[in-house]
Amino acid sequence: MDPAIPFIILAVLFVALALSAIRIVPQARAYNIERFGRYIRTMNPGLNFIVPGVDRVNSKFDLREQVFSSRPQPVITEDNLVVNIDTVLYYQITAPKAAAYEVANYIQAIDQLTVTTLRNVIGSMDLERTLTSREEINTRLRGVLDETTGKWGIRINRVEIKAIDPPPTIKEAMEKQMRADRDKRAAILHAEGERQSRILKAEGARQQAILEAQGDQQAAILRADGEAQAVERVFQAVHENDADAKMLAYKYLETLPALAQGEGNTFWVIPGEFTEAVKNVTHAFAGDAAQATPSTEKEQGAEEHGQRSITAADPGRSTAAQAAMHAAEAAEKAVADARDDVRRAGDARGGPTPAPRNGDSDSE
């Protein structure tokens, strides 16, 4: 037997014993060491040594922040509705010794504590508040969990409500309510649009009416100014030309037939000045003829039956006198024709026959 073999065996055993005494702990890890079943220390990251065969690694912990997602839990609200709530926890181990020796299973303990705390919190809220108060629920859950898990060497960094699922009937009712609210808002917006549209249309019509009225006013003013200037020029021309009563009477007779024209003239009264105008025209023609030719006529002062008679000294009349008499007869005939025209115009329109007024008679 080779005497070197025992030395080789002892060397191998020494190396194996030395390697078993070395422990390398990774970063953000922690190992709890027990000696003969009793906790003695926690190894930090890096190179560590233990007594082989005496010390052993009891538990290993990850010191980084961990995420725990619980399964949906049924919770009853204040208004006796069952909702399923799914939560997410973000926690971190701060004391590996407490996490190993203060609680048997810290994950299960956190899960159950979350469920009980969530039921207490949701039980004091109705469904509508539960759906709209997630931040409040998260804050209250985190406060209760952090206070309880502190002695376990665990810090709760954040609690989030991942989902809140009401019963299907409640979901359907909420959808109907949401549709009704949207329809209501749509109807309100449509009504507001119609209201604004009508207001704008009314404002436009008002402005249009104002502008049209202003235009009519300006047009009426301009027409009145034009008529006033025309009348002023006519009167100015009359005064400048020194028109006498004969000319005015003749123009008056020319204007009378125009009074019967027009669709609305169904009844027309001959004015009282008509006879005076005829007399003026007749006397004007007769006077002009008498002044142009010497007359041998003389008047008798006697009146028979209320009428004045004119006798001629010479039965033979001059040509100028006969022309004057023919002119007077033509004027009277023109007056009679004018009356006939007016009467026929009244009959054609279905109205009453024009009647004289102010003491006029047909014999005039």
KEKEMAR-903535 format. One record per residue: residue in three letters; x, y, z of N, C-alpha, C in turn. Coordinates in pm, whole numbers, padded with zeros to 5 digits, always signed. Example, Ala and Ser with C-alpha at 12.3 -4.5 7.8 and 13.67 -1.06 7.14 Angstrom:
<atoms>
ala+01319-00569+00780+01230-00450+00780+01320-00330+00780/ser+01285-00225+00708+01367-00106+00714+01290+00003+00787/
</atoms>
This chain:
<atoms>
met+00086-00119+00000+00000+00000+00000+00088+00123+00000/asp+00052+00211-00082+00130+00334-00095+00103+00424+00026/pro+00213+00467+00098+00192+00551+00215+00137+00688+00181/ala+00131+00733+00058+00082+00867+00021-00070+00871+00010/ile-00132+00755+00000-00280+00753-00018-00351+00816+00100/pro-00319+00784+00227-00390+00849+00338-00377+01000+00335/phe-00261+01051+00295-00245+01196+00288-00334+01258+00178/ile-00346+01184+00072-00432+01234-00035-00578+01238+00010/ile-00619+01133+00082-00759+01129+00131-00783+01243+00229/leu-00686+01265+00320-00702+01374+00417-00706+01509+00346/ala-00627+01523+00241-00626+01650+00168-00761+01673+00100/val-00815+01568+00041-00945+01582-00026-01053+01617+00076/leu-01049+01551+00192-01150+01581+00296-01135+01724+00346/phe-01014+01772+00359-00993+01909+00405-01047+02009+00304/val-01019+01982+00179-01069+02073+00075-01222+02073+00072/ala-01280+01955+00082-01427+01948+00083-01484+02017+00204/leu-01418+02004+00320-01466+02072+00441-01453+02223+00428/ala-01346+02267+00368-01326+02411+00351-01431+02468+00254/leu-01457+02394+00146-01559+02443+00051-01697+02447+00114/ser-01728+02350+00199-01860+02351+00265-01873+02462+00366/ala-01765+02521+00409-01770+02631+00505-01788+02765+00436/ile-01775+02769+00307-01786+02896+00233-01929+02909+00176/arg-01990+03029+00196-02122+03060+00140-02114+03198+00072/ile-02152+03199-00052-02156+03325-00128-02304+03365-00145/val-02339+03479-00090-02477+03529-00095-02489+03632-00207/pro-02582+03615-00303-02598+03713-00411-02653+03847-00359/gln-02644+03946-00445-02694+04080-00412-02845+04076-00396/ala-02897+04154-00297-03041+04164-00268-03097+04030-00222/arg-03010+03951-00157-03055+03825-00098-03015+03826+00049/ala-03083+03740+00126-03050+03726+00269-03074+03581+00310/tyr-02975+03524+00383-02984+03386+00428-02985+03384+00581/asn-03081+03308+00637-03086+03289+00782-03005+03162+00818/ile-02914+03176+00913-02826+03065+00955-02869+03016+01094/glu-02883+02885+01105-02914+02820+01232-02798+02729+01272/arg-02772+02727+01402-02670+02636+01458-02738+02544+01559/phe-02736+02419+01526-02805+02318+01604-02953+02354+01623/gly-03013+02408+01512-03156+02441+01511-03192+02574+01570/arg-03093+02652+01604-03120+02783+01665-03065+02892+01574/tyr-03146+02999+01558-03103+03109+01473-02986+03180+01538/ile-02882+03202+01457-02766+03272+01510-02739+03403+01435/arg-02765+03406+01304-02736+03529+01229-02797+03521+01088/thr-02793+03634+01022-02839+03645+00882-02719+03686+00798/met-02691+03607+00699-02578+03639+00611-02619+03744+00508/asn-02532+03842+00494-02553+03950+00399-02490+03913+00265/pro-02521+03988+00158-02461+03956+00028-02307+03962+00032/gly-02248+03864-00032-02102+03858-00038-02051+03723+00008/leu-01923+03719+00050-01859+03596+00095-01880+03578+00244/asn-01933+03460+00283-01962+03430+00423-01908+03289+00454/phe-01882+03267+00585-01830+03137+00630-01921+03083+00740/ile-01938+02955+00737-02014+02885+00841-01930+02766+00891/val-01974+02711+01001-01908+02593+01055-01970+02469+00990/pro-01891+02397+00916-01949+02280+00849-01999+02176+00948/gly-02114+02124+00918-02174+02023+01001-02242+02078+01124/val-02223+02203+01154-02284+02265+01274-02387+02371+01231/asp-02345+02457+01138-02436+02563+01090-02502+02519+00959/arg-02624+02569+00940-02694+02539+00815-02782+02660+00776/val-02808+02669+00647-02893+02776+00593-03038+02733+00609/asn-03115+02808+00692-03254+02772+00718-03349+02826+00609/ser-03334+02953+00570-03426+03014+00472-03353+03121+00393/lys-03399+03135+00268-03342+03236+00180-03454+03331+00136/phe-03422+03461+00139-03522+03563+00106-03469+03656-00003/asp-03564+03698-00088-03533+03798-00190-03576+03933-00135/leu-03481+04024-00121-03509+04154-00060-03565+04257-00159/arg-03581+04219-00283-03638+04311-00380-03790+04321-00362/glu-03850+04423-00424-03995+04442-00412-04066+04333-00492/gln-04164+04273-00429-04235+04162-00488-04379+04204-00522/val-04439+04129-00615-04576+04155-00657-04658+04031-00628/phe-04773+04055-00562-04863+03944-00532-05002+03982-00581/ser-05058+03900-00670-05191+03922-00726-05285+03817-00668/ser-05381+03863-00593-05477+03771-00532-05588+03739-00631/arg-05648+03627-00612-05760+03590-00699-05884+03668-00658/pro-05982+03683-00746-06103+03763-00714-06174+03708-00591/gln-06211+03802-00505-06278+03767-00380-06418+03828-00379/pro-06522+03750-00342-06658+03807-00332-06671+03894-00208/val-06721+04013-00228-06736+04110-00119-06876+04168-00128/ile-06940+04187-00012-07075+04241-00004-07067+04389+00029/thr-07136+04470-00051-07137+04614-00028-07243+04652+00076/glu-07249+04779+00104-07345+04827+00205-07489+04809+00159/asp-07513+04818+00027-07647+04799-00026-07674+04653-00066/asn-07600+04560-00003-07624+04414-00015-07609+04365-00159/leu-07507+04409-00224-07472+04360-00358-07336+04292-00351/val-07326+04175-00414-07202+04098-00412-07119+04136-00534/val-06997+04181-00509-06905+04217-00616-06775+04138-00597/asn-06712+04106-00707-06583+04036-00704-06472+04138-00725/ile-06379+04140-00629-06272+04239-00631-06138+04166-00639/asp-06059+04208-00735-05925+04152-00755-05823+04258-00718/thr-05728+04225-00629-05630+04321-00580-05489+04279-00619/val-05400+04375-00619-05257+04354-00646-05177+04422-00536/leu-05084+04345-00475-05003+04397-00365-04858+04409-00410/tyr-04793+04515-00367-04649+04534-00388-04585+04541-00248/tyr-04505+04443-00218-04446+04435-00083-04296+04411-00094/gln-04229+04427+00020-04084+04409+00026-04046+04360+00165/ile-03955+04261+00171-03909+04204+00299-03798+04294+00352/thr-03819+04344+00471-03721+04431+00535-03647+04362+00650/ala-03706+04259+00707-03643+04186+00819-03654+04036+00791/pro-03550+03974+00734-03558+03831+00701-03582+03741+00823/lys-03529+03778+00937-03550+03697+01057-03697+03694+01094/ala-03763+03814+01096-03904+03820+01132-03989+03749+01029/ala-03955+03763+00901-04032+03696+00797-04023+03545+00807/ala-03911+03496+00865-03894+03351+00877-03952+03296+01006/tyr-03948+03375+01114-03984+03319+01245-04111+03381+01306/glu-04160+03495+01251-04280+03556+01308-04408+03505+01244/val-04404+03452+01125-04521+03402+01055-04479+03279+00978/ala-04569+03182+00974-04535+03057+00906-04531+03074+00755/asn-04634+03139+00699-04642+03161+00554-04691+03304+00533/tyr-04596+03391+00508-04632+03534+00499-04717+03564+00375/ile-04703+03486+00268-04784+03510+00149-04931+03480+00178/gln-04957+03367+00239-05095+03332+00274-05152+03428+00376/ala-05066+03469+00471-05112+03563+00573-05150+03697+00510/ile-05071+03744+00416-05103+03871+00351-05231+03858+00269/asp-05248+03744+00202-05368+03724+00121-05494+03727+00207/gln-05493+03654+00316-05610+03651+00402-05635+03786+00469/leu-05528+03852+00508-05545+03985+00569-05602+04083+00468/thr-05563+04071+00343-05617+04160+00239-05766+04135+00220/val-05806+04010+00221-05948+03978+00200-06033+04033+00315/thr-05990+04008+00437-06069+04055+00552-06076+04208+00558/thr-05962+04271+00531-05961+04418+00533-06048+04475+00421/leu-06042+04411+00306-06122+04458+00193-06271+04445+00221/arg-06310+04339+00285-06451+04322+00320-06497+04427+00420/asn-06410+04459+00514-06446+04563+00611-06461+04699+00544/val-06371+04728+00451-06374+04858+00385-06494+04867+00291/ile-06515+04766+00206-06624+04768+00109-06759+04759+00178/gly-06765+04693+00293-06892+04680+00364-06949+04812+00411/ser-06867+04914+00418-06915+05046+00461-06944+05139+00342/met-06942+05085+00221-06968+05165+00102-07076+05100+00017/asp-07152+05182-00053-07247+05127-00150-07175+05101-00283/leu-07249+05047-00379-07187+05007-00505-07133+05127-00582/glu-07211+05232-00588-07166+05349-00664-07041+05410-00605/arg-07036+05419-00474-06916+05473-00410-06798+05378-00426/thr-06825+05247-00424-06718+05151-00442-06654+05165-00580/leu-06736+05189-00680-06684+05200-00815-06609+05330-00839/thr-06639+05432-00761-06578+05563-00782-06477+05602-00677/ser-06448+05512-00581-06358+05548-00470-06242+05449-00461/arg-06182+05417-00570-06072+05321-00569-05951+05376-00494/glu-05923+05502-00509-05808+05560-00440-05827+05556-00289/glu-05946+05582-00244-05974+05573-00100-05959+05430-00050/ile-06008+05333-00126-05996+05192-00087-05850+05151-00082/asn-05772+05192-00180-05629+05158-00182-05557+05214-00060/thr-05588+05338-00025-05522+05401+00089-05557+05331+00220/arg-05684+05299+00238-05724+05232+00362-05667+05091+00371/leu-05664+05020+00259-05604+04886+00260-05456+04892+00292/arg-05386+04982+00232-05242+04993+00257-05213+05027+00402/gly-05294+05115+00460-05272+05151+00600-05288+05032+00693/val-05395+04954+00676-05420+04839+00763-05314+04730+00741/leu-05282+04699+00615-05186+04593+00587-05045+04630+00633/asp-05005+04752+00612-04870+04793+00652-04853+04789+00803/glu-04959+04827+00873-04952+04823+01020-04941+04681+01073/thr-05011+04587+01011-05011+04448+01059-04886+04373+01015/thr-04843+04393+00892-04728+04317+00840-04594+04376+00884/gly-04598+04486+00955-04472+04544+01001-04397+04452+01095/lys-04468+04385+01185-04402+04292+01278-04358+04163+01209/trp-04401+04140+01090-04357+04023+01014-04232+04053+00931/gly-04183+04173+00942-04066+04211+00864-04098+04237+00717/ile-04223+04276+00690-04268+04300+00552-04327+04441+00545/arg-04292+04513+00442-04348+04648+00421-04434+04646+00295/ile-04560+04690+00311-04653+04700+00197-04631+04836+00132/asn-04578+04834+00014-04550+04960-00057-04671+05017-00128/arg-04753+04928-00182-04865+04977-00263-04971+04871-00273/val-05098+04914-00274-05213+04825-00293-05299+04884-00404/glu-05334+04803-00502-05414+04849-00615-05533+04755-00635/ile-05649+04817-00662-05768+04740-00699-05761+04715-00850/lys-05742+04591-00888-05726+04560-01029-05860+04553-01101/ala-05962+04501-01038-06092+04486-01104-06201+04479-01000/ile-06316+04539-01033-06437+04530-00952-06548+04484-01045/asp-06595+04364-01025-06695+04304-01114-06828+04291-01043/pro-06927+04377-01077-07062+04362-01020-07133+04243-01082/pro-07248+04204-01028-07327+04095-01088-07374+04132-01229/pro-07405+04032-01313-07448+04061-01450-07572+04149-01458/thr-07669+04126-01367-07790+04210-01369-07757+04355-01339/ile-07664+04375-01246-07625+04512-01212-07551+04576-01330/lys-07468+04497-01397-07400+04549-01515-07499+04593-01623/glu-07601+04511-01644-07701+04545-01745-07776+04673-01706/ala-07812+04683-01577-07881+04804-01531-07791+04926-01544/met-07664+04909-01514-07570+05022-01526-07554+05063-01672/glu-07552+04965-01762-07542+04999-01904-07665+05075-01951/lys-07783+05031-01905-07906+05102-01942-07904+05244-01888/gln-07860+05258-01763-07852+05391-01704-07753+05479-01780/met-07641+05418-01819-07542+05494-01895-07598+05537-02030/arg-07669+05445-02097-07729+05482-02225-07833+05592-02208/ala-07913+05579-02099-08013+05683-02074-07948+05818-02048/asp-07838+05819-01972-07769+05944-01946-07712+06003-02074/arg-07656+05916-02157-07601+05966-02283-07711+06018-02375/asp-07824+05947-02379-07936+05995-02458-07986+06129-02406/lys-07989+06140-02274-08033+06266-02213-07938+06380-02251/arg-07808+06355-02239-07713+06459-02275-07723+06494-02424/ala-07743+06389-02506-07758+06415-02650-07883+06499-02678/ala-07995+06467-02608-08117+06545-02627-08098+06689-02582/ile-08027+06705-02469-08003+06840-02418-07916+06919-02516/leu-07812+06854-02567-07726+06923-02663-07803+06957-02791/his-07889+06864-02835-07970+06891-02954-08065+07008-02930/ala-08129+07009-02811-08220+07118-02779-08145+07251-02770/glu-08026+07248-02711-07947+07371-02705-07911+07420-02845/gly-07876+07323-02932-07846+07362-03070-07966+07423-03140/glu-08084+07361-03122-08206+07417-03182-08235+07556-03127/arg-08217+07570-02996-08243+07700-02933-08149+07807-02989/gln-08021+07775-02997-07927+07871-03052-07960+07902-03198/ser-08001+07797-03273-08036+07819-03413-08155+07912-03426/arg-08258+07888-03344-08376+07975-03351-08344+08118-03309/ile-08260+08131-03207-08222+08265-03162-08147+08339-03273/leu-08056+08267-03338-07981+08331-03446-08072+08367-03563/lys-08167+08275-03595-08260+08305-03703-08347+08427-03668/ala-08394+08431-03543-08475+08546-03500-08395+08676-03505/glu-08269+08668-03461-08185+08788-03468-08165+08831-03614/gly-08143+08731-03702-08128+08765-03843-08254+08828-03902/ala-08372+08769-03868-08498+08826-03917-08520+08967-03862/arg-08484+08985-03734-08499+09117-03674-08409+09219-03744/gln-08285+09183-03766-08196+09274-03836-08244+09302-03978/gln-08296+09197-04045-08349+09216-04180-08468+09311-04180/ala-08561+09290-04083-08678+09378-04075-08636+09523-04047/ile-08537+09538-03958-08491+09674-03925-08430+09740-04049/leu-08346+09664-04120-08283+09721-04239-08387+09754-04347/glu-08485+09661-04366-08590+09690-04464-08671+09812-04425/ala-08705+09823-04294-08780+09940-04249-08700+10068-04270/gln-08570+10062-04239-08487+10179-04262-08479+10214-04411/gly-08471+10108-04496-08470+10133-04640-08600+10195-04687/asp-08715+10140-04638-08845+10199-04676-08856+10343-04628/gln-08805+10367-04506-08811+10503-04453-08730+10599-04540/gln-08609+10557-04576-08526+10644-04661-08590+10664-04797/ala-08649+10553-04853-08716+10567-04983-08835+10661-04974/ala-08916+10647-04866-09031+10737-04850-08987+10882-04835/ile-08878+10901-04760-08828+11038-04743-08781+11095-04876/leu-08710+11011-04952-08662+11059-05082-08779+11088-05177/arg-08882+10996-05177-08999+11022-05262-09071+11149-05219/ala-09088+11168-05087-09154+11290-05038-09075+11415-05076/asp-08941+11403-05063-08858+11518-05103-08874+11546-05251/gly-08877+11437-05332-08896+11456-05476-09029+11520-05509/glu-09137+11471-05446-09268+11530-05471-09274+11675-05425/ala-09211+11700-05309-09212+11838-05259-09138+11930-05355/gln-09022+11882-05406-08949+11964-05502-09029+11984-05631/ala-09102+11876-05675-09184+11889-05797-09295+11990-05776/val-09364+11981-05661-09472+12077-05634-09418+12218-05624/glu-09300+12226-05558-09240+12359-05544-09205+12417-05680/arg-09155+12336-05769-09120+12385-05902-09245+12423-05981/val-09354+12342-05966-09479+12375-06036-09531+12510-05990/phe-09539+12528-05856-09588+12655-05805-09497+12770-05845/gln-09367+12743-05847-09272+12846-05888-09294+12884-06034/ala-09317+12778-06117-09343+12806-06259-09474+12882-06277/val-09576+12844-06197-09705+12914-06206-09691+13061-06170/his-09618+13087-06060-09603+13226-06016-09514+13304-06113/glu-09411+13240-06166-09323+13310-06259-09395+13342-06390/asn-09482+13250-06439-09554+13271-06565-09684+13349-06546/asp-09721+13376-06422-09840+13457-06392-09964+13398-06458/ala-09993+13268-06426-10111+13202-06482-10238+13261-06423/asp-10336+13289-06509-10461+13348-06462-10563+13239-06433/ala-10682+13280-06390-10788+13185-06353-10836+13104-06471/lys-10827+13158-06593-10874+13083-06708-10788+12960-06731/met-10657+12984-06724-10566+12870-06745-10584+12765-06638/leu-10595+12807-06511-10614+12712-06401-10744+12637-06416/ala-10851+12704-06460-10979+12635-06479-10969+12531-06589/tyr-10898+12569-06697-10884+12474-06808-10805+12350-06764/lys-10696+12370-06687-10620+12255-06637-10703+12172-06540/tyr-10790+12240-06465-10878+12168-06374-10970+12075-06449/leu-11024+12122-06563-11113+12038-06644-11035+11922-06705/glu-10911+11944-06743-10832+11835-06798-10803+11727-06694/thr-10796+11764-06567-10761+11668-06461-10878+11584-06418/leu-11001+11632-06437-11117+11560-06387-11131+11419-06444/pro-11112+11391-06575-11127+11252-06623-11030+11155-06559/ala-10915+11206-06517-10817+11115-06455-10864+11068-06318/leu-10957+11143-06255-11005+11101-06124-11088+10975-06133/ala-11151+10952-06249-11236+10832-06263-11156+10708-06296/gln-11028+10727-06329-10945+10611-06362-10895+10544-06235/gly-10868+10417-06244-10822+10340-06128-10920+10230-06093/glu-10867+10121-06041-10950+10004-06012-11039+10023-05891/gly-11004+10109-05800-11083+10123-05676-11187+10231-05681/asn-11199+10303-05794-11295+10412-05801-11431+10359-05848/thr-11507+10304-05759-11641+10253-05791-11749+10359-05769/phe-11717+10463-05695-11814+10569-05668-11740+10701-05673/trp-11790+10793-05753-11721+10920-05770-11822+11032-05770/val-11796+11138-05698-11885+11253-05686-11823+11370-05760/ile-11901+11435-05844-11852+11553-05917-11843+11669-05819/pro-11730+11730-05806-11715+11839-05707-11797+11962-05745/gly-11824+12044-05642-11904+12164-05664-11832+12269-05746/glu-11700+12269-05748-11625+12366-05825-11630+12338-05974/phe-11690+12224-06015-11692+12186-06155-11768+12290-06239/thr-11885+12331-06189-11967+12429-06262-11897+12563-06274/glu-11829+12602-06165-11758+12729-06168-11645+12725-06270/ala-11579+12610-06278-11471+12597-06375-11524+12607-06517/val-11642+12543-06541-11703+12550-06675-11741+12693-06708/lys-11800+12762-06612-11838+12902-06635-11718+12987-06668/asn-11606+12960-06591-11486+13040-06615-11432+13017-06756/val-11433+12892-06799-11383+12863-06934-11475+12925-07038/thr-11610+12912-07018-11706+12967-07115-11695+13118-07124/his-11690+13182-07008-11679+13329-07007-11547+13372-07066/ala-11443+13286-07043-11312+13324-07098-11316+13326-07249/phe-11374+13218-07310-11384+13214-07456-11478+13325-07507/ala-11590+13346-07438-11686+13448-07482-11627+13587-07469/gly-11555+13611-07358-11496+13743-07336-11390+13774-07438/asp-11308+13675-07470-11203+13699-07569-11263+13732-07706/ala-11372+13661-07737-11436+13689-07866-11498+13827-07868/ala-11557+13867-07755-11622+13998-07750-11522+14111-07760/gln-11402+14090-07697-11300+14193-07702-11237+14202-07840/ala-11230+14088-07912-11167+14089-08045-11256+14154-08151/thr-11393+14155-08140-11484+14204-08243-11578+14307-08182/pro-11603+14424-08246-11701+14521-08190-11839+14462-08189/ser-11909+14487-08079-12043+14431-08062-12146+14541-08059/thr-12258+14511-08123-12371+14605-08123-12480+14560-08031/glu-12439+14456-07948-12540+14401-07856-12558+14495-07739/lys-12670+14492-07685-12699+14568-07563-12785+14484-07474/glu-12768+14516-07349-12838+14434-07249-12964+14506-07204/gln-13062+14434-07186-13188+14481-07131-13183+14459-06980/gly-13231+14551-06899-13225+14539-06753-13330+14452-06695/ala-13430+14417-06778-13540+14340-06722-13502+14193-06717/glu-13545+14125-06614-13521+13981-06594-13653+13909-06603/glu-13652+13806-06686-13772+13727-06702-13746+13589-06646/his-13834+13552-06546-13826+13420-06480-13690+13396-06418/gly-13629+13501-06360-13501+13485-06291-13384+13466-06382/gln-13394+13488-06511-13283+13470-06603-13254+13603-06671/arg-13125+13623-06706-13082+13743-06775-13079+13713-06924/ser-13148+13800-07004-13154+13778-07148-13064+13879-07218/ile-13004+13835-07323-12914+13919-07404-12977+13932-07543/thr-12996+14056-07586-13055+14082-07718-12953+14152-07803/ala-12958+14126-07925-12865+14188-08019-12937+14299-08096/ala-12870+14410-08113-12929+14520-08189-12937+14486-08335/asp-12832+14410-08374-12827+14372-08515-12846+14224-08524/pro-12948+14174-08597-12966+14028-08605-12850+13960-08673/gly-12778+14032-08749-12662+13968-08813-12540+13979-08726/arg-12475+13875-08697-12356+13872-08611-12232+13869-08699/ser-12127+13922-08640-12000+13918-08713-11939+13781-08703/thr-11840+13760-08787-11772+13628-08786-11703+13602-08653/ala-11642+13705-08591-11574+13687-08460-11672+13653-08351/ala-11787+13718-08352-11887+13688-08249-11937+13547-08264/gln-11962+13505-08388-12007+13366-08408-11900+13266-08363/ala-11776+13298-08388-11667+13207-08342-11665+13198-08191/ala-11689+13311-08122-11691+13309-07975-11805+13224-07925/met-11925+13239-07992-12038+13160-07948-12013+13012-07974/his-11953+12981-08090-11920+12840-08116-11821+12786-08015/ala-11726+12870-07974-11629+12825-07872-11697+12798-07740/ala-11793+12885-07703-11865+12863-07576-11946+12736-07582/glu-12015+12715-07698-12093+12592-07712-12004+12470-07709/ala-11886+12482-07774-11792+12367-07771-11746+12338-07629/ala-11724+12445-07548-11682+12423-07409-11791+12353-07329/glu-11920+12398-07347-12029+12332-07276-12044+12187-07320/lys-12026+12163-07451-12035+12025-07499-11922+11940-07441/ala-11803+12002-07430-11690+11927-07371-11720+11891-07226/val-11786+11985-07155-11822+11955-07015-11922+11843-07009/ala-12024+11846-07100-12125+11740-07102-12061+11607-07138/asp-11970+11609-07236-11899+11483-07272-11818+11430-07155/ala-11755+11523-07079-11677+11479-06962-11766+11412-06859/arg-11888+11470-06840-11982+11407-06745-12025+11271-06795/asp-12053+11260-06926-12093+11130-06980-11982+11027-06964/asp-11860+11070-06989-11747+10975-06973-11735+10928-06830/val-11751+11020-06738-11742+10980-06596-11854+10886-06560/arg-11980+10915-06611-12095+10829-06580-12075+10689-06639/arg-12027+10683-06765-12003+10552-06825-11893+10476-06753/ala-11793+10546-06706-11686+10478-06629-11742+10419-06501/gly-11833+10493-06436-11894+10439-06314-11982+10320-06343/asp-12062+10325-06455-12147+10210-06490-12064+10089-06526/ala-11953+10109-06594-11868+09995-06632-11808+09928-06511/arg-11782+10002-06405-11724+09943-06284-11830+09888-06190/gly-11954+09898-06225-12060+09842-06141-12100+09931-06027/gly-12051+10052-06020-12082+10143-05911-12195+10235-05947/pro-12237+10320-05859-12344+10416-05886-12297+10525-05978/thr-12392+10589-06042-12363+10696-06136-12315+10818-06060/pro-12207+10883-06106-12158+11002-06036-12266+11107-06029/ala-12274+11168-05914-12379+11266-05890-12316+11400-05861/pro-12379+11505-05901-12327+11638-05869-12349+11668-05723/arg-12272+11766-05672-12288+11804-05532-12281+11956-05521/asn-12306+12002-05401-12299+12144-05368-12394+12227-05457/gly-12515+12174-05477-12616+12249-05548-12607+12245-05696/asp-12521+12161-05753-12511+12151-05899-12629+12073-05952/ser-12671+12103-06077-12780+12035-06143-12737+11993-06282/asp-12814+11904-06339-12781+11855-06473-12799+11962-06578/ser-12878+12064-06546-12906+12165-06647-12793+12263-06664/glu-12700+12265-06564-12590+12360-06573-12497+12316-06683/
</atoms>
